[in-house]
Amino acid sequence: MKPGIHPDYRPIVFRDKAGDFAILTRSTMTSDKTVEWEDGQTYPVVDVEISSASHPFYTGTQRVLDTAGRVERFERRYGQGRKRR
């Protein structure tokens, strides 16, 4: 690697507040926020919207949607009992 042209690669914490999950890894991302990690060191922290701890695919929980209301609205709008050809 050429010196001086690459961003600084350092430890950083990615935190998912919704899933109460955090991971210490290395990245070139920067952040003004910091957090004290389990080892007593202070690291920059980046808050993420979703991770494997909170994503429905990984957790097995799905949000319940109002599908009945959507189906009824569709049937009212486009008619019911249309035959396929």
Biopython code that builds the backbone (N, CA, C, O; Angstrom):
import numpy as np
from Bio.PDB.StructureBuilder import StructureBuilder

atoms = [
    (1, "MET", "N", (0.835, -1.178, 0.000)),
    (1, "MET", "CA", (0.000, 0.000, 0.000)),
    (1, "MET", "C", (0.881, 1.243, 0.000)),
    (1, "MET", "O", (1.927, 1.278, 0.648)),
    (2, "LYS", "N", (0.454, 2.231, -0.715)),
    (2, "LYS", "CA", (1.165, 3.499, -0.713)),
    (2, "LYS", "C", (0.894, 4.218, 0.596)),
    (2, "LYS", "O", (-0.256, 4.290, 1.030)),
    (3, "PRO", "N", (1.914, 4.744, 1.228)),
    (3, "PRO", "CA", (1.676, 5.472, 2.483)),
    (3, "PRO", "C", (1.030, 6.839, 2.234)),
    (3, "PRO", "O", (1.341, 7.523, 1.258)),
    (4, "GLY", "N", (0.131, 7.215, 3.137)),
    (4, "GLY", "CA", (-0.450, 8.553, 3.097)),
    (4, "GLY", "C", (-1.667, 8.737, 2.224)),
    (4, "GLY", "O", (-2.220, 9.836, 2.195)),
    (5, "ILE", "N", (-2.123, 7.701, 1.497)),
    (5, "ILE", "CA", (-3.281, 7.894, 0.621)),
    (5, "ILE", "C", (-4.519, 7.150, 1.112)),
    (5, "ILE", "O", (-5.611, 7.352, 0.581)),
    (6, "HIS", "N", (-4.362, 6.296, 2.114)),
    (6, "HIS", "CA", (-5.478, 5.500, 2.609)),
    (6, "HIS", "C", (-6.029, 6.087, 3.901)),
    (6, "HIS", "O", (-5.280, 6.659, 4.692)),
    (7, "PRO", "N", (-7.345, 5.950, 4.121)),
    (7, "PRO", "CA", (-7.913, 6.448, 5.375)),
    (7, "PRO", "C", (-7.410, 5.626, 6.559)),
    (7, "PRO", "O", (-6.947, 4.496, 6.402)),
    (8, "ASP", "N", (-7.511, 6.218, 7.736)),
    (8, "ASP", "CA", (-7.059, 5.575, 8.965)),
    (8, "ASP", "C", (-7.980, 4.401, 9.293)),
    (8, "ASP", "O", (-9.198, 4.566, 9.363)),
    (9, "TYR", "N", (-7.406, 3.227, 9.491)),
    (9, "TYR", "CA", (-8.143, 2.001, 9.800)),
    (9, "TYR", "C", (-7.967, 1.718, 11.280)),
    (9, "TYR", "O", (-6.867, 1.385, 11.722)),
    (10, "ARG", "N", (-9.036, 1.845, 12.048)),
    (10, "ARG", "CA", (-8.914, 1.770, 13.507)),
    (10, "ARG", "C", (-10.104, 1.043, 14.122)),
    (10, "ARG", "O", (-11.110, 0.826, 13.447)),
    (11, "PRO", "N", (-10.000, 0.662, 15.397)),
    (11, "PRO", "CA", (-11.138, 0.012, 16.071)),
    (11, "PRO", "C", (-12.306, 0.986, 16.223)),
    (11, "PRO", "O", (-12.114, 2.176, 16.471)),
    (12, "ILE", "N", (-13.519, 0.452, 16.069)),
    (12, "ILE", "CA", (-14.734, 1.246, 16.204)),
    (12, "ILE", "C", (-15.861, 0.326, 16.671)),
    (12, "ILE", "O", (-15.851, -0.868, 16.371)),
    (13, "VAL", "N", (-16.820, 0.867, 17.394)),
    (13, "VAL", "CA", (-17.962, 0.099, 17.882)),
    (13, "VAL", "C", (-19.178, 0.442, 17.033)),
    (13, "VAL", "O", (-19.507, 1.614, 16.849)),
    (14, "PHE", "N", (-19.846, -0.594, 16.514)),
    (14, "PHE", "CA", (-21.125, -0.428, 15.839)),
    (14, "PHE", "C", (-22.187, -0.876, 16.827)),
    (14, "PHE", "O", (-22.119, -1.983, 17.363)),
    (15, "ARG", "N", (-23.186, 0.002, 17.073)),
    (15, "ARG", "CA", (-24.189, -0.257, 18.101)),
    (15, "ARG", "C", (-25.590, -0.185, 17.505)),
    (15, "ARG", "O", (-25.947, 0.778, 16.827)),
    (16, "ASP", "N", (-26.374, -1.226, 17.774)),
    (16, "ASP", "CA", (-27.775, -1.276, 17.378)),
    (16, "ASP", "C", (-28.593, -1.110, 18.645)),
    (16, "ASP", "O", (-28.728, -2.048, 19.431)),
    (17, "LYS", "N", (-29.136, 0.075, 18.843)),
    (17, "LYS", "CA", (-29.894, 0.353, 20.070)),
    (17, "LYS", "C", (-31.202, -0.423, 20.116)),
    (17, "LYS", "O", (-31.651, -0.792, 21.201)),
    (18, "ALA", "N", (-31.823, -0.681, 18.976)),
    (18, "ALA", "CA", (-33.091, -1.406, 18.957)),
    (18, "ALA", "C", (-32.907, -2.846, 19.411)),
    (18, "ALA", "O", (-33.780, -3.412, 20.069)),
    (19, "GLY", "N", (-31.764, -3.439, 19.058)),
    (19, "GLY", "CA", (-31.524, -4.823, 19.417)),
    (19, "GLY", "C", (-30.656, -4.973, 20.643)),
    (19, "GLY", "O", (-30.334, -6.095, 21.034)),
    (20, "ASP", "N", (-30.265, -3.860, 21.268)),
    (20, "ASP", "CA", (-29.374, -3.880, 22.426)),
    (20, "ASP", "C", (-28.155, -4.742, 22.130)),
    (20, "ASP", "O", (-27.840, -5.682, 22.860)),
    (21, "PHE", "N", (-27.471, -4.393, 21.026)),
    (21, "PHE", "CA", (-26.355, -5.183, 20.528)),
    (21, "PHE", "C", (-25.253, -4.243, 20.078)),
    (21, "PHE", "O", (-25.530, -3.212, 19.465)),
    (22, "ALA", "N", (-24.012, -4.585, 20.375)),
    (22, "ALA", "CA", (-22.874, -3.798, 19.922)),
    (22, "ALA", "C", (-21.727, -4.740, 19.587)),
    (22, "ALA", "O", (-21.586, -5.805, 20.187)),
    (23, "ILE", "N", (-20.911, -4.334, 18.620)),
    (23, "ILE", "CA", (-19.771, -5.137, 18.221)),
    (23, "ILE", "C", (-18.568, -4.225, 18.010)),
    (23, "ILE", "O", (-18.678, -3.149, 17.422)),
    (24, "LEU", "N", (-17.437, -4.671, 18.496)),
    (24, "LEU", "CA", (-16.185, -3.946, 18.302)),
    (24, "LEU", "C", (-15.473, -4.569, 17.118)),
    (24, "LEU", "O", (-15.192, -5.767, 17.105)),
    (25, "THR", "N", (-15.186, -3.747, 16.130)),
    (25, "THR", "CA", (-14.505, -4.220, 14.929)),
    (25, "THR", "C", (-13.575, -3.124, 14.447)),
    (25, "THR", "O", (-13.369, -2.137, 15.155)),
    (26, "ARG", "N", (-13.016, -3.272, 13.276)),
    (26, "ARG", "CA", (-12.141, -2.238, 12.710)),
    (26, "ARG", "C", (-12.787, -1.684, 11.452)),
    (26, "ARG", "O", (-13.407, -2.418, 10.682)),
    (27, "SER", "N", (-12.635, -0.375, 11.251)),
    (27, "SER", "CA", (-13.254, 0.270, 10.107)),
    (27, "SER", "C", (-12.551, 1.603, 9.836)),
    (27, "SER", "O", (-11.772, 2.089, 10.656)),
    (28, "THR", "N", (-12.840, 2.176, 8.683)),
    (28, "THR", "CA", (-12.347, 3.509, 8.340)),
    (28, "THR", "C", (-13.373, 4.583, 8.661)),
    (28, "THR", "O", (-13.105, 5.767, 8.459)),
    (29, "MET", "N", (-14.557, 4.188, 9.162)),
    (29, "MET", "CA", (-15.596, 5.167, 9.515)),
    (29, "MET", "C", (-15.135, 6.021, 10.683)),
    (29, "MET", "O", (-14.302, 5.607, 11.489)),
    (30, "THR", "N", (-15.693, 7.215, 10.757)),
    (30, "THR", "CA", (-15.374, 8.122, 11.856)),
    (30, "THR", "C", (-16.655, 8.515, 12.579)),
    (30, "THR", "O", (-17.752, 8.435, 12.025)),
    (31, "SER", "N", (-16.493, 8.940, 13.825)),
    (31, "SER", "CA", (-17.640, 9.363, 14.613)),
    (31, "SER", "C", (-17.167, 10.298, 15.713)),
    (31, "SER", "O", (-16.063, 10.153, 16.238)),
    (32, "ASP", "N", (-18.023, 11.268, 16.059)),
    (32, "ASP", "CA", (-17.722, 12.178, 17.163)),
    (32, "ASP", "C", (-18.127, 11.572, 18.506)),
    (32, "ASP", "O", (-17.620, 11.973, 19.553)),
    (33, "LYS", "N", (-19.051, 10.597, 18.467)),
    (33, "LYS", "CA", (-19.503, 9.950, 19.698)),
    (33, "LYS", "C", (-18.503, 8.879, 20.122)),
    (33, "LYS", "O", (-17.846, 8.264, 19.283)),
    (34, "THR", "N", (-18.394, 8.662, 21.430)),
    (34, "THR", "CA", (-17.521, 7.612, 21.945)),
    (34, "THR", "C", (-18.275, 6.781, 22.978)),
    (34, "THR", "O", (-19.294, 7.209, 23.519)),
    (35, "VAL", "N", (-17.755, 5.590, 23.238)),
    (35, "VAL", "CA", (-18.335, 4.697, 24.218)),
    (35, "VAL", "C", (-17.200, 3.938, 24.892)),
    (35, "VAL", "O", (-16.184, 3.623, 24.273)),
    (36, "GLU", "N", (-17.400, 3.650, 26.184)),
    (36, "GLU", "CA", (-16.407, 2.852, 26.890)),
    (36, "GLU", "C", (-16.767, 1.382, 26.699)),
    (36, "GLU", "O", (-17.883, 0.962, 27.005)),
    (37, "TRP", "N", (-15.819, 0.612, 26.195)),
    (37, "TRP", "CA", (-16.037, -0.799, 25.892)),
    (37, "TRP", "C", (-15.731, -1.657, 27.107)),
    (37, "TRP", "O", (-15.258, -1.145, 28.122)),
    (38, "GLU", "N", (-15.990, -2.944, 27.019)),
    (38, "GLU", "CA", (-15.802, -3.884, 28.117)),
    (38, "GLU", "C", (-14.370, -3.952, 28.620)),
    (38, "GLU", "O", (-14.131, -4.277, 29.783)),
    (39, "ASP", "N", (-13.419, -3.647, 27.748)),
    (39, "ASP", "CA", (-12.003, -3.721, 28.141)),
    (39, "ASP", "C", (-11.511, -2.442, 28.820)),
    (39, "ASP", "O", (-10.331, -2.335, 29.154)),
    (40, "GLY", "N", (-12.410, -1.468, 29.026)),
    (40, "GLY", "CA", (-12.054, -0.221, 29.689)),
    (40, "GLY", "C", (-11.562, 0.862, 28.748)),
    (40, "GLY", "O", (-11.376, 2.000, 29.180)),
    (41, "GLN", "N", (-11.346, 0.554, 27.490)),
    (41, "GLN", "CA", (-10.904, 1.529, 26.489)),
    (41, "GLN", "C", (-12.101, 2.305, 25.957)),
    (41, "GLN", "O", (-13.232, 1.823, 25.996)),
    (42, "THR", "N", (-11.845, 3.498, 25.465)),
    (42, "THR", "CA", (-12.877, 4.326, 24.844)),
    (42, "THR", "C", (-12.693, 4.276, 23.334)),
    (42, "THR", "O", (-11.600, 4.518, 22.821)),
    (43, "TYR", "N", (-13.778, 3.959, 22.628)),
    (43, "TYR", "CA", (-13.742, 3.831, 21.169)),
    (43, "TYR", "C", (-14.826, 4.706, 20.556)),
    (43, "TYR", "O", (-15.833, 4.988, 21.206)),
    (44, "PRO", "N", (-14.631, 5.145, 19.296)),
    (44, "PRO", "CA", (-15.711, 5.840, 18.594)),
    (44, "PRO", "C", (-16.860, 4.863, 18.358)),
    (44, "PRO", "O", (-16.635, 3.667, 18.171)),
    (45, "VAL", "N", (-18.085, 5.372, 18.369)),
    (45, "VAL", "CA", (-19.256, 4.521, 18.192)),
    (45, "VAL", "C", (-20.121, 5.055, 17.060)),
    (45, "VAL", "O", (-20.310, 6.264, 16.920)),
    (46, "VAL", "N", (-20.645, 4.132, 16.250)),
    (46, "VAL", "CA", (-21.568, 4.458, 15.168)),
    (46, "VAL", "C", (-22.860, 3.714, 15.458)),
    (46, "VAL", "O", (-22.853, 2.490, 15.592)),
    (47, "ASP", "N", (-23.972, 4.440, 15.558)),
    (47, "ASP", "CA", (-25.277, 3.828, 15.789)),
    (47, "ASP", "C", (-25.883, 3.433, 14.449)),
    (47, "ASP", "O", (-25.929, 4.231, 13.513)),
    (48, "VAL", "N", (-26.347, 2.189, 14.372)),
    (48, "VAL", "CA", (-26.960, 1.684, 13.144)),
    (48, "VAL", "C", (-28.447, 1.446, 13.382)),
    (48, "VAL", "O", (-28.872, 1.212, 14.513)),
    (49, "GLU", "N", (-29.228, 1.507, 12.315)),
    (49, "GLU", "CA", (-30.670, 1.342, 12.411)),
    (49, "GLU", "C", (-31.064, -0.110, 12.667)),
    (49, "GLU", "O", (-31.999, -0.382, 13.420)),
    (50, "ILE", "N", (-30.354, -1.028, 12.045)),
    (50, "ILE", "CA", (-30.744, -2.431, 12.127)),
    (50, "ILE", "C", (-29.505, -3.303, 12.018)),
    (50, "ILE", "O", (-28.554, -2.967, 11.313)),
    (51, "SER", "N", (-29.526, -4.418, 12.717)),
    (51, "SER", "CA", (-28.430, -5.388, 12.653)),
    (51, "SER", "C", (-29.028, -6.780, 12.747)),
    (51, "SER", "O", (-30.249, -6.939, 12.750)),
    (52, "SER", "N", (-28.176, -7.778, 12.824)),
    (52, "SER", "CA", (-28.683, -9.143, 12.925)),
    (52, "SER", "C", (-29.434, -9.372, 14.234)),
    (52, "SER", "O", (-30.212, -10.320, 14.342)),
    (53, "ALA", "N", (-29.208, -8.518, 15.224)),
    (53, "ALA", "CA", (-29.905, -8.665, 16.507)),
    (53, "ALA", "C", (-31.340, -8.135, 16.461)),
    (53, "ALA", "O", (-32.157, -8.506, 17.303)),
    (54, "SER", "N", (-31.655, -7.281, 15.499)),
    (54, "SER", "CA", (-33.001, -6.710, 15.449)),
    (54, "SER", "C", (-33.727, -6.942, 14.124)),
    (54, "SER", "O", (-34.906, -6.607, 14.014)),
    (55, "HIS", "N", (-33.061, -7.504, 13.120)),
    (55, "HIS", "CA", (-33.699, -7.725, 11.820)),
    (55, "HIS", "C", (-34.639, -8.926, 11.898)),
    (55, "HIS", "O", (-34.250, -9.979, 12.403)),
    (56, "PRO", "N", (-35.876, -8.784, 11.403)),
    (56, "PRO", "CA", (-36.847, -9.876, 11.499)),
    (56, "PRO", "C", (-36.383, -11.180, 10.862)),
    (56, "PRO", "O", (-36.762, -12.252, 11.334)),
    (57, "PHE", "N", (-35.585, -11.123, 9.819)),
    (57, "PHE", "CA", (-35.116, -12.346, 9.169)),
    (57, "PHE", "C", (-34.254, -13.171, 10.113)),
    (57, "PHE", "O", (-34.360, -14.397, 10.146)),
    (58, "TYR", "N", (-33.403, -12.504, 10.877)),
    (58, "TYR", "CA", (-32.500, -13.217, 11.778)),
    (58, "TYR", "C", (-33.153, -13.567, 13.110)),
    (58, "TYR", "O", (-32.803, -14.578, 13.719)),
    (59, "THR", "N", (-34.090, -12.752, 13.571)),
    (59, "THR", "CA", (-34.706, -12.988, 14.874)),
    (59, "THR", "C", (-35.910, -13.909, 14.792)),
    (59, "THR", "O", (-36.316, -14.486, 15.801)),
    (60, "GLY", "N", (-36.489, -14.056, 13.602)),
    (60, "GLY", "CA", (-37.656, -14.913, 13.437)),
    (60, "GLY", "C", (-38.958, -14.240, 13.826)),
    (60, "GLY", "O", (-40.003, -14.891, 13.823)),
    (61, "THR", "N", (-38.931, -12.966, 14.159)),
    (61, "THR", "CA", (-40.156, -12.249, 14.498)),
    (61, "THR", "C", (-40.527, -11.333, 13.351)),
    (61, "THR", "O", (-39.676, -10.630, 12.804)),
    (62, "GLN", "N", (-41.766, -11.343, 12.999)),
    (62, "GLN", "CA", (-42.256, -10.503, 11.920)),
    (62, "GLN", "C", (-43.212, -9.475, 12.494)),
    (62, "GLN", "O", (-43.894, -9.739, 13.484)),
    (63, "ARG", "N", (-43.263, -8.324, 11.886)),
    (63, "ARG", "CA", (-44.257, -7.325, 12.290)),
    (63, "ARG", "C", (-45.595, -7.701, 11.673)),
    (63, "ARG", "O", (-45.661, -8.104, 10.512)),
    (64, "VAL", "N", (-46.637, -7.570, 12.440)),
    (64, "VAL", "CA", (-47.973, -7.889, 11.948)),
    (64, "VAL", "C", (-48.500, -6.672, 11.201)),
    (64, "VAL", "O", (-48.578, -5.570, 11.743)),
    (65, "LEU", "N", (-48.855, -6.900, 9.954)),
    (65, "LEU", "CA", (-49.407, -5.830, 9.135)),
    (65, "LEU", "C", (-50.911, -6.000, 9.032)),
    (65, "LEU", "O", (-51.433, -7.098, 9.224)),
    (66, "ASP", "N", (-51.593, -4.932, 8.735)),
    (66, "ASP", "CA", (-53.041, -4.952, 8.579)),
    (66, "ASP", "C", (-53.377, -5.466, 7.185)),
    (66, "ASP", "O", (-53.862, -4.711, 6.343)),
    (67, "THR", "N", (-53.122, -6.745, 6.940)),
    (67, "THR", "CA", (-53.365, -7.286, 5.612)),
    (67, "THR", "C", (-54.851, -7.405, 5.316)),
    (67, "THR", "O", (-55.267, -7.244, 4.168)),
    (68, "ALA", "N", (-55.656, -7.685, 6.331)),
    (68, "ALA", "CA", (-57.102, -7.804, 6.095)),
    (68, "ALA", "C", (-57.662, -6.478, 5.602)),
    (68, "ALA", "O", (-58.471, -6.448, 4.674)),
    (69, "GLY", "N", (-57.240, -5.397, 6.212)),
    (69, "GLY", "CA", (-57.703, -4.085, 5.773)),
    (69, "GLY", "C", (-57.250, -3.764, 4.366)),
    (69, "GLY", "O", (-57.989, -3.146, 3.601)),
    (70, "ARG", "N", (-56.053, -4.173, 4.019)),
    (70, "ARG", "CA", (-55.545, -3.925, 2.675)),
    (70, "ARG", "C", (-56.316, -4.727, 1.637)),
    (70, "ARG", "O", (-56.634, -4.219, 0.562)),
    (71, "VAL", "N", (-56.615, -5.988, 1.961)),
    (71, "VAL", "CA", (-57.359, -6.833, 1.029)),
    (71, "VAL", "C", (-58.756, -6.273, 0.821)),
    (71, "VAL", "O", (-59.236, -6.196, -0.310)),
    (72, "GLU", "N", (-59.410, -5.881, 1.908)),
    (72, "GLU", "CA", (-60.763, -5.318, 1.783)),
    (72, "GLU", "C", (-60.752, -4.042, 0.955)),
    (72, "GLU", "O", (-61.631, -3.835, 0.118)),
    (73, "ARG", "N", (-59.776, -3.201, 1.183)),
    (73, "ARG", "CA", (-59.686, -1.956, 0.413)),
    (73, "ARG", "C", (-59.444, -2.263, -1.062)),
    (73, "ARG", "O", (-60.012, -1.598, -1.928)),
    (74, "PHE", "N", (-58.614, -3.255, -1.361)),
    (74, "PHE", "CA", (-58.358, -3.653, -2.745)),
    (74, "PHE", "C", (-59.639, -4.162, -3.398)),
    (74, "PHE", "O", (-59.943, -3.805, -4.536)),
    (75, "GLU", "N", (-60.392, -5.001, -2.677)),
    (75, "GLU", "CA", (-61.628, -5.540, -3.238)),
    (75, "GLU", "C", (-62.667, -4.456, -3.464)),
    (75, "GLU", "O", (-63.391, -4.492, -4.459)),
    (76, "ARG", "N", (-62.750, -3.487, -2.549)),
    (76, "ARG", "CA", (-63.680, -2.368, -2.744)),
    (76, "ARG", "C", (-63.278, -1.552, -3.960)),
    (76, "ARG", "O", (-64.129, -1.135, -4.746)),
    (77, "ARG", "N", (-61.999, -1.328, -4.112)),
    (77, "ARG", "CA", (-61.525, -0.472, -5.193)),
    (77, "ARG", "C", (-61.650, -1.146, -6.556)),
    (77, "ARG", "O", (-62.089, -0.515, -7.517)),
    (78, "TYR", "N", (-61.272, -2.411, -6.651)),
    (78, "TYR", "CA", (-61.202, -3.066, -7.962)),
    (78, "TYR", "C", (-62.280, -4.112, -8.192)),
    (78, "TYR", "O", (-62.295, -4.776, -9.229)),
    (79, "GLY", "N", (-63.153, -4.258, -7.260)),
    (79, "GLY", "CA", (-64.247, -5.198, -7.438)),
    (79, "GLY", "C", (-63.876, -6.594, -6.970)),
    (79, "GLY", "O", (-62.707, -6.957, -6.836)),
    (80, "GLN", "N", (-64.916, -7.343, -6.732)),
    (80, "GLN", "CA", (-64.744, -8.665, -6.171)),
    (80, "GLN", "C", (-65.290, -9.679, -7.169)),
    (80, "GLN", "O", (-66.241, -9.382, -7.892)),
    (81, "GLY", "N", (-64.711, -10.850, -7.217)),
    (81, "GLY", "CA", (-65.253, -11.909, -8.058)),
    (81, "GLY", "C", (-64.901, -11.778, -9.516)),
    (81, "GLY", "O", (-65.615, -12.329, -10.354)),
    (82, "ARG", "N", (-63.849, -11.083, -9.867)),
    (82, "ARG", "CA", (-63.424, -11.015, -11.252)),
    (82, "ARG", "C", (-62.914, -12.382, -11.672)),
    (82, "ARG", "O", (-62.169, -13.026, -10.933)),
    (83, "LYS", "N", (-63.310, -12.822, -12.850)),
    (83, "LYS", "CA", (-62.913, -14.141, -13.306)),
    (83, "LYS", "C", (-61.653, -14.034, -14.152)),
    (83, "LYS", "O", (-61.462, -13.096, -14.925)),
    (84, "ARG", "N", (-60.809, -15.033, -13.971)),
    (84, "ARG", "CA", (-59.600, -15.121, -14.806)),
    (84, "ARG", "C", (-59.944, -15.800, -16.114)),
    (84, "ARG", "O", (-60.844, -16.636, -16.177)),
    (85, "ARG", "N", (-59.237, -15.443, -17.129)),
    (85, "ARG", "CA", (-59.454, -16.078, -18.444)),
    (85, "ARG", "C", (-58.349, -17.040, -18.743)),
    (85, "ARG", "O", (-58.350, -17.672, -19.799)),
]
sb = StructureBuilder()
sb.init_structure("model")
sb.init_model(0)
sb.init_chain("A")
sb.init_seg("    ")
for serial, (resi, resn, name, xyz) in enumerate(atoms, 1):
    if name == "N":
        sb.init_residue(resn, " ", resi, " ")
    sb.init_atom(name, np.array(xyz, "f"), 0.0, 1.0, " ", f" {name:<3s}", serial, name[0])
structure = sb.get_structure()
